[in-house]
Amino acid sequence: MLSPHPLGERIRRDGEIRTAAGDGRLGWIDVRDIAAAAAALLTDLDAVPGDQHDYLLTGPQALSHKEAAAIITVGTGRPVRVVHASADQQAADRRAAGIPAGFAAILADADASVRAGREDELSTAVLDLTGHPPRTFTQFVQEHEARWAAPAT
């Protein structure tokens, strides 16, 4: 979610999260937890409980973009607001950020899925696979506090 990701860039540049997800919630997950879960699956298949092809990886809590913005604001002391956009505007913003049109449409569809409540799920997969709980969004913000600073003008 940080640089060069368009969402991270917009937070840094404009102090805003532009989204078509409305008040929908999702289980924000740290990329390091995704990598640790993948490593567990790839290196020790016999030790992994359950069906190796059926894991939903999430963070420990489902948050809306508004809640995520509040955590960033508290963690960095820098105000971050949420700006609601249509799915079409979200796709156009992503294309303007250099994301190919097809992938921009997929990302806009993902926001629509969040808005509809289809991503408001949590799992214990990271803990089950790695033996450690997933990092919270608050931990992620704290660990990367300096990277949230606005760019020099």
KEFI-299209 format. One record per residue (C-alpha): x, y, z; residue in one letter. Coordinates in steps of 0.1 Angstrom, whole numbers, plus 2048, in hexadecimal, padded with zeros to 3 digits. Last residue first. Example, Ala and Ser with C-alpha at 12.3 -4.5 7.8 and 13.67 -1.06 7.14 Angstrom:
! residues 2
VOFI, 889, 7F5, 847, S
VOFI, 87B, 7D3, 84E, A
! end
This chain:
! residues 153
VOFI, 84A, 8CB, 7E7, T
VOFI, 858, 8AF, 7FC, A
VOFI, 843, 88F, 7FB, P
VOFI, 82A, 88B, 817, A
VOFI, 835, 873, 832, A
VOFI, 825, 850, 832, W
VOFI, 847, 840, 82D, R
VOFI, 853, 84C, 84F, A
VOFI, 837, 839, 861, E
VOFI, 83F, 817, 851, H
VOFI, 83F, 801, 870, E
VOFI, 824, 816, 881, Q
VOFI, 80D, 813, 863, V
VOFI, 812, 7EE, 860, F
VOFI, 80D, 7E9, 885, Q
VOFI, 7EC, 7FC, 883, T
VOFI, 7E1, 7E7, 866, F
VOFI, 7E6, 7C8, 87C, T
VOFI, 801, 7AF, 875, R
VOFI, 7F5, 78B, 86F, P
VOFI, 7F8, 773, 88C, P
VOFI, 816, 75C, 88D, H
VOFI, 817, 737, 889, G
VOFI, 81D, 73A, 863, T
VOFI, 802, 727, 853, L
VOFI, 7E7, 727, 86D, D
VOFI, 7EE, 74A, 878, L
VOFI, 7ED, 757, 855, V
VOFI, 7CE, 742, 84E, A
VOFI, 7BA, 74E, 86C, T
VOFI, 7A0, 75F, 856, S
VOFI, 78D, 77F, 852, L
VOFI, 772, 789, 83A, E
VOFI, 762, 7AA, 830, D
VOFI, 76C, 7A6, 80B, E
VOFI, 749, 7A0, 7FD, R
VOFI, 73A, 7BE, 80F, G
VOFI, 72C, 7CE, 7EF, A
VOFI, 745, 7EB, 7F3, R
VOFI, 762, 7D3, 7F5, V
VOFI, 756, 7C2, 7D5, S
VOFI, 753, 7E4, 7C4, A
VOFI, 777, 7EC, 7CF, D
VOFI, 782, 7CB, 7BF, A
VOFI, 770, 7D5, 79F, D
VOFI, 784, 7F6, 79F, A
VOFI, 7A4, 7E1, 7A2, L
VOFI, 799, 7CA, 785, I
VOFI, 792, 7E9, 770, A
VOFI, 7B4, 7F8, 778, A
VOFI, 7C3, 7D6, 76E, F
VOFI, 7B2, 7D7, 74B, G
VOFI, 7BB, 7FC, 746, A
VOFI, 7E0, 7F8, 74E, P
VOFI, 7EC, 80A, 76E, I
VOFI, 7FF, 82A, 767, G
VOFI, 7F1, 840, 783, A
VOFI, 7D8, 84F, 76A, A
VOFI, 7CB, 82B, 764, R
VOFI, 7C6, 828, 78A, R
VOFI, 7B3, 849, 78C, D
VOFI, 79D, 83E, 76E, A
VOFI, 795, 81D, 77F, A
VOFI, 78B, 82F, 79F, Q
VOFI, 776, 848, 78B, Q
VOFI, 763, 82B, 77A, D
VOFI, 75F, 81A, 79C, A
VOFI, 750, 83A, 7A9, S
VOFI, 764, 84E, 7C2, A
VOFI, 763, 853, 7E8, H
VOFI, 77F, 869, 7F6, V
VOFI, 78D, 85C, 817, V
VOFI, 7A2, 874, 82D, R
VOFI, 7C5, 871, 83A, V
VOFI, 7D2, 88B, 854, P
VOFI, 7F6, 886, 85D, R
VOFI, 7FF, 87E, 881, G
VOFI, 80E, 85E, 874, T
VOFI, 7FE, 843, 888, G
VOFI, 7DE, 856, 890, V
VOFI, 7D8, 861, 86C, T
VOFI, 7E2, 83F, 85E, I
VOFI, 7C9, 82E, 876, I
VOFI, 7AE, 847, 86D, A
VOFI, 7B4, 840, 847, A
VOFI, 7B1, 81B, 84E, A
VOFI, 790, 820, 860, E
VOFI, 783, 835, 842, K
VOFI, 790, 81B, 82A, H
VOFI, 77A, 801, 83D, S
VOFI, 78C, 7E8, 853, L
VOFI, 789, 7C3, 858, A
VOFI, 7A1, 7B6, 873, Q
VOFI, 7BD, 79C, 876, P
VOFI, 7CB, 79F, 853, G
VOFI, 7BE, 789, 838, T
VOFI, 7C9, 76A, 824, L
VOFI, 7AD, 754, 818, L
VOFI, 7BC, 731, 815, Y
VOFI, 7AE, 714, 800, D
VOFI, 7C8, 705, 7EA, H
VOFI, 7DE, 6F6, 806, Q
VOFI, 7C0, 6E3, 814, D
VOFI, 7C3, 6E0, 839, G
VOFI, 7E1, 6E4, 850, P
VOFI, 803, 6EC, 842, V
VOFI, 81F, 6D6, 84F, A
VOFI, 820, 6BE, 831, D
VOFI, 822, 6DC, 819, L
VOFI, 842, 6E9, 829, D
VOFI, 854, 701, 812, T
VOFI, 83A, 70E, 7FA, L
VOFI, 81C, 712, 811, L
VOFI, 831, 721, 82D, A
VOFI, 842, 739, 815, A
VOFI, 820, 744, 808, A
VOFI, 814, 74B, 82B, A
VOFI, 834, 75F, 833, A
VOFI, 830, 772, 812, A
VOFI, 80C, 77B, 819, I
VOFI, 816, 785, 83D, D
VOFI, 832, 79C, 82F, R
VOFI, 819, 7AB, 817, V
VOFI, 805, 7B8, 835, D
VOFI, 7E0, 7B0, 833, I
VOFI, 7C1, 7C7, 834, W
VOFI, 7A3, 7B1, 83C, G
VOFI, 788, 7C5, 829, L
VOFI, 76C, 7DC, 831, R
VOFI, 752, 7EE, 81C, G
VOFI, 74A, 812, 825, D
VOFI, 74C, 81D, 801, G
VOFI, 764, 807, 7ED, A
VOFI, 767, 81F, 7D0, A
VOFI, 787, 82E, 7DF, T
VOFI, 79D, 84D, 7E1, R
VOFI, 7B2, 84C, 800, I
VOFI, 7BF, 86E, 808, E
VOFI, 7DC, 882, 816, G
VOFI, 7E4, 890, 7F3, D
VOFI, 807, 885, 7EB, R
VOFI, 80E, 86B, 805, R
VOFI, 7EB, 85C, 805, I
VOFI, 7EA, 85E, 7DF, R
VOFI, 80B, 84C, 7DC, E
VOFI, 800, 831, 7F4, G
VOFI, 7E1, 82A, 7E0, L
VOFI, 7F4, 82B, 7BF, P
VOFI, 80E, 811, 7CC, H
VOFI, 831, 81E, 7C6, P
VOFI, 833, 825, 7E3, S
VOFI, 81E, 817, 800, L
VOFI, 800, 800, 800, M
! end
